[in-house]
Structures are given as structure tokens and as C-alpha cells.
């Protein structure tokens, strides 16, 4: 049976060859070329060797959030030297590439004269030739406040437009990556710390934030962190979480709240090399804050067992810190 089938197949093949005539040899030649041609193989892809992120100079410009207003962690003893003031730079330092230098020119006094204080901070930071600039809350008092760019009382919210442009103009000094925060709606903050005459109208906030997005779109090196979106997300979250992340004044974050802000800004922070990959997103902000708190407290003497000096003020003089260990 199998022999009969084989003969039938051979007869059919012969008929096809006759029908094709001269094309049969051409077809065979093509088949031979494919069969005998050397097979081109793609080179085996090898993963590049892991390299440590480069150390760089990170500049910080900002107001009370960056300067750590009311931001403390509780160390040994629970009071006195056990209360340790922390700033944005303290949060960044353990997460930055080894050998990075942090030049911190943030101040809680920014609200007094944002134009003059901002200009002085920018000039001092420029002298350090930073590789990247963190301006998380730098623009806050260029939108809020009671005086305009000329130092005159704000009687018309349109005066805030010129003030905001003054802040953007200062940031133009840098041609390196800039990570800047927008203007959050802080009308719910305590009136003891933020008076009504300092707060822009909702329409003004929207207009200034739109201007910031437009300005950022014109500069490839600028990344905007939406503090307003972070604020809304916090209000939508559990009340217990909000209490842990926000101070009682309703304006300033706690250390945990600061870590939540940095976690929301993880993408530009990692892309610009400010922090190492995954250091802000591998764990919830609460756990990152707890881990960094433990690391920061390692160098804090226990007042119960030593003659420790009182803790430093939360508003030390701006300075360039030593490279990260």
C-alpha cells in the first residue's frame, strides 16, 4: 500500500516538472540557495554591566517645606536633644548616589521678601554650579503673599502675575534639570500662619499654574511636580494617614509627608540622578520615612547617657553639605 502511494507521488511530481519546463531548474536552484546559504544569526544581547549612579551636586532652593519648618523626628530621650530638626536635604542625602554634594539654600524666611531672598539664594547656588536644582516650594511665595514684585501691597490679584514671572525669571538662571513644584490650594491652612490677604483667588491659582506648565513645556530641562494633586490625594485618603503626613497648621508636611511628596516626584528625581533608582518607590512613604529616621538618628547622642548639646535650630544657615557617604 505504501509502495503504491509512493509511486503515485513520484508520477505526480514528474508531471509537475514537465509542466513547469525550464522553470523547474530555476525553482530547484532557489531552494538550494536557501538551504545552503549561511544562516545570519543576531548577536547575543548581553546585559550591560551595572554601574553605580554618578555623584553630582544637587542644589535646593525653596521656602519652609524645603527648610523643614516644624519638621522634627523624635530621637533618644524623646525631648531636648532627642528632638531632631530635619530638612529636605536630610531626606535626599541618604537616597542620593554616593559622593553627591547637596547645596541647600532654602529658608523659612522666604515669605518676607521672595524677590530679594530668592535672588540671593539663586546667585549663591549658581556659584556652586549645581548639576540639578530642586525647587519644590520655591515658587510658593511668588504666588502667595501680601506684596507684589515691587514690594507694594497686593490690591488686585493681577499683581501676582508679575510676581510669579519674577520667580520664573530667577529659575532661568540655570540650564540644568530643574524640578519645581506648582502652587497648591492652601485656603484650608490655619489663618495664624497664612492670612486671607496672602491667599490668591482660585482663578489666580489656576492661571499661575497654567503659566508654569506653559513655561515648563518651553524648557526641556524643567519637570513640574504637582503639589496640588498631592494635596488632593491626601485629602481623599484615610484621615489617619493625613494626620501623620500633615502638620496641625494645615500648611506644612511632616517628615512622612515630605517623603510622600518625594515619592510622587520619584520619576523626575530618578531621571535626573538626584536619588538612586527604586529608593522612593519600593516601599510606602511611611516605611521610607521610618527607615530614614532610623538612619538619621544613628548619629544622634542619647541625652540619657551622654552630655549632649541642645539640638540645632530647624533653620540653620544655608550651606553646602559634605559629600554623601
C-alpha positions in Angstrom: 0.0 0.0 0.0 2.8 2.4 1.0 4.8 1.5 -2.2 1.7 2.2 -4.4 1.3 5.6 -2.8 5.0 6.4 -3.2 4.8 5.5 -6.9 1.7 7.8 -7.3 3.5 10.6 -5.7 6.6 10.2 -7.9 4.4 10.2 -11.0 2.7 13.4 -9.9 6.0 15.1 -9.2 7.3 14.1 -12.6 4.2 15.6 -14.2 4.7 18.9 -12.4 8.3 19.1 -13.5 7.4 18.5 -17.1 4.6 21.1 -16.9 7.0 23.7 -15.5 9.6 23.0 -18.1 12.6 25.4 -17.7 11.2 26.9 -14.6 11.8 23.6 -12.7 15.6 24.1 -12.6 15.2 27.7 -11.5 12.9 26.6 -8.7 15.4 24.0 -7.5 18.2 26.5 -7.6 16.3 28.8 -5.4 15.6 26.0 -2.9 19.3 25.1 -2.9 20.3 28.7 -2.2 18.1 28.9 0.8 19.2 25.5 2.1 23.0 26.1 1.6 23.3 29.8 2.4 24.9 30.5 5.7 22.3 31.5 8.3 22.7 35.0 9.6 22.4 34.9 13.4 21.8 38.0 15.5 24.5 38.7 18.1 23.6 37.5 21.5 22.5 40.5 23.6 24.4 40.8 26.8 23.2 43.0 29.7 25.4 46.0 30.3 27.4 45.8 33.5 25.6 47.5 36.3 27.3 50.9 37.0 26.9 53.0 40.1 25.0 56.3 39.5 27.2 59.3 39.2 27.7 61.6 42.1 26.7 65.2 41.5 25.9 68.5 43.1 22.2 68.8 44.0 21.0 72.4 44.6 18.0 73.1 46.8 16.0 76.3 46.5 12.8 76.8 48.4 10.8 78.1 51.4 9.6 76.5 54.6 8.9 73.0 53.3 12.4 72.6 51.9 13.8 74.3 55.0 12.0 71.8 57.3 9.7 74.2 59.1 8.2 72.4 62.1 9.6 69.1 60.8 11.2 67.0 63.5 11.9 63.4 64.2 12.0 62.1 67.8 15.3 60.7 68.9 16.6 59.1 72.0 15.1 60.5 75.2 12.1 62.0 73.4 12.8 65.6 74.3 15.6 68.2 74.3 18.4 66.8 72.2 16.1 63.9 71.4 14.0 66.2 69.1 16.0 66.4 65.8 15.1 69.1 63.2 15.2 67.8 59.6 15.2 69.4 56.2 14.6 68.3 52.6 18.4 67.9 52.3 18.4 65.4 55.2 15.8 63.3 53.3 17.7 63.5 50.0 21.2 62.8 51.3 20.7 59.0 52.2 18.9 58.4 48.9 21.5 60.2 46.6 24.3 58.5 44.7 27.4 58.0 46.9 29.6 61.1 46.9 26.9 63.5 45.9 27.0 67.0 47.4 23.9 68.9 48.5 23.9 72.7 48.3 20.9 73.8 50.4 19.8 77.5 50.1 16.2 77.1 51.3 14.9 79.2 54.1 11.7 79.5 56.2 12.1 83.3 55.9 11.3 83.3 52.2 7.8 84.8 52.7 9.3 88.1 54.0 10.7 89.1 50.6 10.6 86.4 47.9 12.2 88.5 45.2 15.3 89.6 47.2 15.7 86.4 49.1 15.1 84.3 46.0 17.6 86.3 44.0 20.3 86.0 46.7 19.7 82.2 47.0 19.9 81.7 43.2 23.1 83.7 43.0 24.7 81.7 45.8 23.6 78.4 44.4 24.8 79.3 40.9 28.3 79.8 42.4 28.2 76.1 43.3 27.5 75.1 39.6 24.8 72.5 40.5 24.0 69.6 38.2 20.3 69.6 39.1 18.1 72.0 41.1 15.3 71.1 43.4 12.8 73.9 43.7 9.8 72.0 45.2 8.3 75.1 47.0 10.5 77.8 45.5 7.6 79.4 43.7 5.1 79.3 46.6 5.6 82.9 47.8 5.8 84.1 44.2 2.1 83.3 44.0 1.0 83.7 47.6 1.9 86.6 49.9 0.7 90.2 50.5 3.1 92.3 48.5 3.9 92.3 44.8 7.2 92.2 42.9 7.7 95.9 43.6 7.0 95.5 47.3 3.6 97.2 47.1 0.5 95.7 48.9 -1.4 93.4 46.6 -4.8 95.0 46.0 -5.5 93.3 42.7 -4.7 89.6 42.1 -3.3 90.5 38.7 -0.3 91.9 40.6 0.5 88.3 41.3 1.2 87.6 37.6 4.2 89.9 37.6 5.4 88.4 40.9 5.1 84.9 39.5 7.1 85.9 36.4 9.8 87.2 38.7 10.1 83.8 40.2 10.3 82.1 36.8 12.9 84.6 35.7 15.2 83.6 38.6 14.9 79.9 37.7 16.0 80.8 34.1 19.5 81.3 35.6 20.0 77.5 35.5 20.5 75.5 32.4 20.5 72.2 34.2 17.5 70.0 35.1 15.1 71.8 37.4 12.4 70.0 39.4 9.8 72.6 40.5 6.5 72.4 42.4 3.3 74.1 41.3 1.0 76.2 43.6 -1.3 74.1 45.8 -4.6 75.5 47.0 -3.9 76.1 50.7 -7.0 78.0 51.6 -7.7 75.4 54.3 -4.4 76.3 56.2 -4.5 77.9 59.6 -5.1 81.6 59.5 -2.5 82.0 62.2 0.1 81.0 59.6 -1.5 82.1 56.3 -3.8 85.1 56.3 -6.6 85.7 53.9 -4.8 88.6 52.2 -1.9 86.3 51.4 -4.0 83.7 49.6 -4.7 84.1 45.8 -8.2 83.6 44.4 -8.9 80.1 43.0 -8.9 81.6 39.4 -5.5 83.2 40.0 -4.0 79.9 41.2 -5.3 78.1 38.1 -3.9 80.9 35.9 -0.5 80.8 37.5 -0.2 77.0 37.4 -1.2 77.1 33.7 1.6 79.6 33.2 4.0 77.3 35.0 3.0 74.4 32.8 3.5 76.5 29.7 6.9 77.7 30.8 8.0 74.1 31.6 6.8 73.0 28.2 9.2 75.6 26.7 12.1 74.2 28.6 13.0 70.5 28.2 15.1 70.6 31.4 12.1 71.5 33.6 9.9 69.0 35.4 6.8 70.1 37.3 5.7 68.2 40.5 2.0 68.9 41.1 1.8 69.7 44.8 -1.9 70.4 44.2 -2.5 66.8 43.0 -0.6 65.5 46.0 -2.8 67.7 48.3 -6.0 66.4 46.8 -4.8 62.8 47.0 -4.0 63.3 50.7 -7.5 64.7 51.4 -9.1 61.8 49.7 -7.1 59.3 51.7 -7.7 58.0 55.2 -7.8 60.7 57.9 -5.3 58.8 60.0 -2.8 58.9 57.1 -3.4 62.6 56.5 -2.8 63.4 60.2 0.5 61.5 60.0 1.6 63.3 56.8 0.4 66.9 57.6 1.2 69.2 60.5 -1.6 70.7 62.5 -1.2 74.1 60.7 -2.6 72.5 57.5 0.2 74.1 55.5 3.4 72.1 56.2 4.1 68.4 55.8 5.6 66.2 58.5 8.7 64.2 57.6 6.5 61.4 56.5 4.5 63.9 54.4 7.7 65.1 52.8 8.6 61.5 51.8 5.1 61.3 50.2 5.9 64.4 48.2 9.3 62.9 47.1 7.6 59.6 46.2 5.2 61.4 44.0 8.2 63.1 42.3 10.2 59.9 42.1 10.2 59.8 38.3 12.0 63.2 37.7 14.2 62.7 40.8 15.4 59.3 39.5 15.7 60.5 35.9 17.9 63.4 36.9 20.0 61.3 39.2 19.1 63.0 42.4 18.1 59.7 44.0 19.0 56.1 43.3 16.5 54.0 41.3 13.8 52.5 43.5 14.7 54.2 46.7 11.5 56.1 46.9 9.0 53.7 45.3 10.0 50.3 46.7 8.1 51.0 49.9 5.2 53.2 51.1 6.3 56.7 52.2 5.7 55.8 55.9 8.2 52.9 55.7 10.7 55.0 53.8 10.3 57.8 56.5 10.8 55.3 59.3 13.9 53.8 57.6 15.4 57.2 57.0 14.5 58.3 60.6 16.4 55.4 62.0 19.4 56.2 59.8 19.4 59.9 60.8 19.2 59.0 64.4 22.3 56.8 64.3 24.4 59.9 64.8 22.2 61.5 67.5 23.6 61.0 71.0 21.3 59.7 73.7 20.8 62.6 76.2 20.1 60.0 78.9 23.6 58.6 78.6 25.7 61.5 77.5 26.2 65.2 77.9 24.7 66.1 74.6 24.4 69.7 73.4 20.9 71.0 72.6 19.6 70.2 69.1 20.3 72.7 66.3 17.6 75.0 65.2 15.3 74.0 62.3 16.6 77.0 60.4 20.4 76.7 60.2 22.3 78.9 57.9 22.2 77.7 54.2 25.2 75.7 53.4 26.8 73.3 51.1 27.0 69.9 52.8 29.8 67.4 52.6 29.5 64.6 50.0 27.1 61.8 50.9 28.9 58.8 52.4 
